[in-house]
Amino acid sequence: MISPSLALRRSQLAVATLFLVLGFNFSSWASRIPALKNQLALSAAEVGVLLLACGLGAVFSFPVTTVLLQRLGSRRLCMLTGALLPLLLLSLGLVQNLQIAMLVMALEGLVVSCLNVAMNAQGVAVETLGQRAIMSRLHAVFSLGGLLGALFASAITSFSASLLLHFALCAALLWAAVILALPYLVADTLRAPNKAVSETKSGWRIAWPNTLALWLGAIVMCGTVVENSMSDWSALYLKEVVRVAPELAPLGIACVSGAMLLARWFGDGWRMRWGAQRMLTIGGALAGSGLAMALLLGGLIPALLGFALVGLGIAAVSPCVYTAAAKNGPVALASVTTMGSIGGLMGPPMIGFIAHASSFSWGMAVIALAAWLVAAGTCKVRWD
């Protein structure tokens, strides 16, 4: 007979594994954007279009995610999306033209958004069962996945430039991790204060988010614009603006993910000591100022230092906002998480279009602006 504490520990590790999988998957393809750009002979604007397809997949995921979360529950939704995610990564290594790549990326945006909602619901369920704050550490594991994915990409690139080989190895690792995690996921415990989705004779009706959820969604949207845009464009910025060697380009993502990992690992304690509002206000200002410093000074060392400050400053946004949203039930959590996915997946193509119209530096400056908006927006929410 397995003790309740051991069962809880296994469930915590299983949910953490899903966060690791999503972070590893994201940084795996994001760190190879320069290679994908060369393989498909894309301009900066076409890279933006490719990333826009991913963002549109996330935009259209909201009604799908809300209904699937209610009908399947977070556990089965994790099973479905966890199986599809590595398949899409493998498919991306096989594409030979922009149109097919856009289709794969649109599906990537849809699946990532669904998994993001489901695994955060699992995180809330495990946190409720254990009666201990762990959301920040779960997001730290996501950052760890991003760091490991970037370092793995850098290592593979030093031996082989093949996207297919890299993504095939990643897919095998991700499938293995998902298979190990699935048996230990927990039943849903999240409930809305008021019934979020009602079943009628004509079928299911989707409930829409309230004002608080929309404001939380706006904050996390700005935060994920920063987080994902840094992941998508930092490698290309280092390669084409700073002019580093190809094997050094993934170090930009590694700095962002490493700093986020550190901040999120200690984030639960910091939130209890200083409060969510103070963390997000200071963090947003630090992230925006750090990136501005990197852009103004130029060079590899200032860039890596600035990228690390971005990761450190923006780390608390997702865990703090998702925890606040979870207090308002599954629809609030689903809507806020989906808005976070939309920001994270729509932000990078926006940066690409700006970079094409002006320069990479101006595109990166928009990321700094989004970080400052996080700092400015936190005063509108009652966090505690």
C-alpha positions in Angstrom: 0.0 0.0 0.0 1.4 3.3 -1.1 1.4 6.0 1.6 -0.5 9.3 0.9 2.7 11.3 1.2 4.5 9.1 -1.4 1.5 9.2 -3.7 1.5 13.0 -3.4 5.2 13.2 -4.1 4.8 11.1 -7.2 2.0 13.3 -8.4 4.1 16.4 -7.8 6.9 14.9 -9.8 4.5 13.9 -12.6 3.1 17.4 -13.0 6.7 18.8 -12.8 7.6 16.5 -15.6 4.9 18.0 -17.8 6.2 21.5 -17.1 9.7 20.2 -18.0 8.4 18.7 -21.3 6.7 21.9 -22.4 9.8 24.0 -21.6 12.1 21.6 -23.4 9.9 21.4 -26.4 9.5 25.1 -26.7 13.2 25.9 -26.5 14.1 23.0 -28.8 12.4 24.5 -31.8 12.9 28.2 -30.7 16.7 27.8 -30.5 16.7 26.3 -34.0 14.8 29.2 -35.6 18.0 30.4 -37.4 18.5 26.9 -38.9 14.8 26.7 -39.9 15.1 30.1 -41.4 18.0 28.9 -43.6 16.4 25.6 -44.4 13.3 27.2 -45.8 15.1 30.3 -47.1 12.9 32.7 -45.1 13.2 36.4 -44.6 12.7 38.0 -41.2 9.1 38.8 -42.1 8.4 35.2 -43.2 9.8 34.0 -39.9 7.3 36.4 -38.3 4.5 34.9 -40.4 5.6 31.4 -39.3 5.4 32.4 -35.7 2.1 34.2 -36.3 0.7 30.9 -37.4 1.6 29.5 -34.0 0.0 32.4 -32.3 -3.2 32.0 -34.3 -3.4 28.4 -33.2 -3.3 29.7 -29.6 -6.0 32.3 -30.3 -8.4 29.7 -31.6 -7.6 27.3 -28.7 -9.8 29.1 -26.1 -13.2 27.6 -26.9 -11.5 24.2 -27.6 -9.5 24.3 -24.4 -12.5 25.3 -22.2 -14.8 22.6 -23.5 -12.1 19.9 -23.5 -11.1 20.8 -19.9 -14.7 20.5 -18.8 -15.4 17.3 -20.7 -12.1 15.4 -20.4 -10.6 16.9 -17.3 -7.0 18.1 -17.0 -5.6 14.6 -16.6 -6.9 13.2 -19.9 -6.2 16.5 -21.7 -2.6 16.2 -20.5 -2.5 12.7 -22.0 -3.9 13.8 -25.3 -1.7 16.9 -25.7 1.4 15.2 -24.3 1.2 12.6 -27.0 0.7 15.1 -29.8 3.4 17.6 -28.8 6.5 15.5 -29.7 4.8 14.4 -33.0 4.5 18.1 -34.0 8.2 18.7 -33.1 9.2 15.8 -35.3 7.0 17.0 -38.1 8.7 20.4 -38.0 12.0 18.8 -38.8 10.5 17.3 -42.0 8.9 20.4 -43.5 10.2 21.7 -46.8 8.1 24.8 -47.5 6.6 27.7 -45.6 3.0 26.6 -46.1 3.4 23.2 -44.4 5.6 24.8 -41.7 2.8 27.3 -41.0 0.3 24.4 -40.6 2.5 22.5 -38.2 3.1 25.7 -36.2 -0.6 26.5 -36.0 -1.2 23.0 -34.6 1.7 23.6 -32.2 0.1 26.7 -30.9 -3.2 24.9 -30.3 -1.7 21.9 -28.6 0.7 24.0 -26.5 -2.1 26.2 -25.3 -4.2 23.2 -24.3 -1.4 21.5 -22.5 -0.5 24.8 -20.8 -4.0 25.0 -19.4 -4.2 21.4 -18.4 -0.9 21.2 -16.7 -1.5 24.4 -14.7 -4.9 22.9 -13.6 -2.9 19.8 -12.5 -0.5 22.1 -10.6 -3.4 23.7 -8.8 -4.9 20.3 -8.0 -1.6 19.0 -6.6 -1.0 22.3 -4.7 -4.5 21.9 -3.1 -3.9 18.3 -2.1 -0.6 19.1 -0.5 -1.7 22.4 1.0 1.6 23.9 0.1 2.5 26.6 -2.5 4.4 24.9 -5.4 3.3 26.8 -8.5 6.4 28.9 -8.7 8.6 25.9 -8.5 6.6 24.1 -11.2 7.2 27.1 -13.4 10.9 26.9 -12.4 10.9 23.4 -13.8 9.4 24.8 -17.1 12.4 27.2 -17.2 14.7 24.2 -16.4 13.2 22.5 -19.4 13.9 25.6 -21.5 17.5 25.7 -20.3 18.1 22.0 -21.0 16.5 22.3 -24.4 18.7 25.2 -25.3 21.9 23.5 -24.1 20.9 20.3 -25.8 20.3 22.2 -29.1 23.7 23.9 -28.7 25.4 20.5 -28.2 23.6 18.9 -31.1 24.4 21.8 -33.4 28.1 21.4 -32.6 28.0 17.9 -34.0 25.3 18.1 -36.7 23.3 20.8 -38.4 20.4 18.4 -39.2 17.1 19.7 -37.8 15.5 16.3 -38.3 18.1 14.5 -36.2 17.8 17.0 -33.5 14.0 17.0 -33.4 13.8 13.2 -33.6 16.0 12.9 -30.6 14.0 15.5 -28.7 10.7 13.8 -29.6 11.9 10.4 -28.3 13.0 12.0 -25.0 9.7 13.9 -24.7 7.5 10.8 -25.4 9.5 8.8 -22.7 9.0 11.6 -20.2 5.2 11.9 -20.9 4.7 8.1 -20.6 6.5 8.1 -17.2 4.4 11.0 -15.9 0.9 10.1 -17.0 0.0 7.3 -14.5 0.6 9.6 -11.5 -1.5 12.6 -12.5 -4.4 13.4 -10.2 -8.1 13.9 -10.5 -9.3 17.5 -10.8 -10.1 19.5 -7.7 -10.5 22.9 -9.2 -14.1 24.3 -8.9 -15.5 27.7 -9.9 -17.2 29.9 -7.3 -20.1 30.1 -9.8 -20.8 27.4 -12.4 -18.5 28.2 -15.2 -19.8 26.0 -18.0 -23.4 24.8 -18.0 -24.9 21.8 -19.7 -28.2 22.4 -21.4 -30.5 20.4 -23.6 -28.8 21.8 -26.7 -25.3 21.0 -25.5 -22.5 22.8 -23.8 -22.3 26.6 -23.4 -19.0 28.3 -22.9 -18.8 30.9 -20.1 -16.7 33.9 -20.8 -14.2 35.4 -18.3 -15.0 38.3 -16.0 -13.2 41.6 -15.7 -10.7 40.4 -13.2 -9.7 37.4 -15.4 -9.3 39.7 -18.4 -7.0 42.1 -16.4 -5.0 39.2 -15.1 -4.9 37.9 -18.7 -3.6 41.2 -20.0 -0.7 41.1 -17.4 0.3 37.6 -18.2 0.0 38.3 -21.9 2.6 41.1 -21.6 4.7 38.7 -19.5 4.6 35.9 -22.0 5.3 38.3 -24.9 8.6 39.0 -23.1 9.3 35.4 -22.1 8.6 33.8 -25.5 9.9 36.6 -27.6 13.2 36.4 -25.8 13.2 32.6 -26.5 12.3 33.0 -30.1 14.5 36.0 -31.1 17.5 36.0 -28.7 19.4 33.4 -30.7 18.8 35.2 -34.0 19.6 38.6 -32.4 23.0 37.2 -31.2 23.7 35.6 -34.6 22.7 38.5 -36.8 23.2 41.6 -34.7 26.0 40.6 -32.3 27.5 38.3 -34.9 28.4 35.4 -32.6 29.3 31.9 -33.9 26.3 29.6 -34.6 27.1 27.3 -31.6 27.0 30.3 -29.2 23.6 31.7 -30.4 21.5 29.3 -28.1 23.3 30.8 -25.1 20.9 33.7 -25.2 18.0 31.4 -24.4 20.1 29.6 -21.8 20.7 32.8 -20.0 17.0 33.8 -19.9 15.9 30.3 -18.9 18.7 29.9 -16.3 17.8 33.2 -14.6 14.1 32.3 -14.7 14.9 28.9 -13.2 16.7 30.5 -10.3 14.1 33.2 -9.6 11.2 30.7 -9.9 12.8 28.2 -7.6 12.8 30.7 -4.8 9.7 32.5 -6.0 7.2 30.9 -3.6 9.1 32.1 -0.6 9.6 35.6 -2.1 5.9 35.9 -2.8 5.0 35.0 0.8 7.6 37.6 2.1 7.0 40.5 -0.3 3.7 39.9 -2.0 2.9 39.3 -5.6 2.3 42.9 -6.5 5.7 44.1 -5.3 7.5 41.2 -7.0 5.8 41.9 -10.4 6.3 45.6 -10.2 10.0 45.4 -9.4 10.5 42.4 -11.7 8.8 44.1 -14.7 10.9 47.2 -14.3 14.1 45.1 -13.9 13.4 43.1 -17.0 12.7 46.1 -19.2 15.7 48.0 -17.9 18.0 45.0 -18.3 17.1 44.5 -21.9 17.3 48.2 -22.7 20.9 48.2 -21.2 21.8 45.2 -23.5 20.5 47.0 -26.6 22.2 50.3 -25.8 25.7 48.8 -24.9 25.8 46.1 -27.6 28.2 43.1 -27.6 27.9 39.5 -26.3 28.6 40.0 -22.6 26.1 42.9 -22.1 23.6 41.0 -24.2 23.9 37.8 -22.0 23.8 39.9 -18.8 20.8 41.8 -20.0 19.0 38.6 -21.1 19.7 37.2 -17.6 18.1 40.2 -16.0 15.0 39.8 -18.3 14.7 36.2 -17.1 15.1 37.2 -13.4 12.6 40.0 -13.6 9.9 38.3 -15.6 10.0 35.0 -13.8 7.2 35.6 -11.3 4.6 36.8 -13.7 3.1 33.4 -14.8 3.0 31.6 -11.4 1.6 34.7 -9.6 -1.1 35.4 -12.2 -2.1 31.8 -12.6 -2.4 31.3 -8.8 -4.6 34.4 -8.6 -6.7 33.2 -11.5 -7.2 29.7 -10.0 -9.0 31.3 -7.0 -11.8 32.2 -9.5 -12.3 28.7 -10.9 -11.5 26.7 -14.0 -12.9 29.2 -16.6 -10.8 32.0 -15.1 -7.7 29.8 -15.1 -8.5 28.6 -18.7 -9.0 32.1 -20.0 -6.0 33.6 -18.3 -3.7 30.7 -19.3 -5.0 30.9 -22.9 -4.4 34.7 -23.0 -0.9 33.9 -21.7 -0.4 31.5 -24.5 -1.7 34.0 -27.0 0.7 36.6 -25.8 3.6 34.2 -25.9 2.8 33.0 -29.4 1.6 36.3 -31.0 4.4 38.4 -29.5 7.3 36.8 -31.4 5.8 37.3 -34.9 5.0 40.9 -33.9 8.7 41.4 -33.1 9.6 39.8 -36.4 7.4 42.2 -38.4 9.0 45.2 -36.5 12.5 43.8 -37.1 11.7 43.5 -40.8 10.3 47.0 -41.0 13.1 48.6 -39.0 15.7 46.6 -37.2 16.2 43.8 -34.7 17.1 46.4 -32.1 13.7 48.1 -32.4 12.0 44.8 -32.3 13.8 43.9 -29.1 12.9 47.3 -27.7 9.2 46.4 -27.9 10.0 43.4 -25.6 11.4 45.9 -23.1 8.2 48.0 -23.4 6.0 44.9 -22.6 8.1 44.2 -19.5 7.5 47.8 -18.3 3.7 47.4 -19.0 3.8 44.4 -16.6 5.2 46.6 -13.9 2.6 49.3 -14.6 -0.4 47.0 -14.7 0.0 45.2 -11.4 -1.6 48.1 -9.4 -5.0 47.3 -10.9 -5.3 43.8 -9.3 -5.9 42.9 -5.7 -3.5 40.0 -5.3 -3.9 38.8 -1.7 
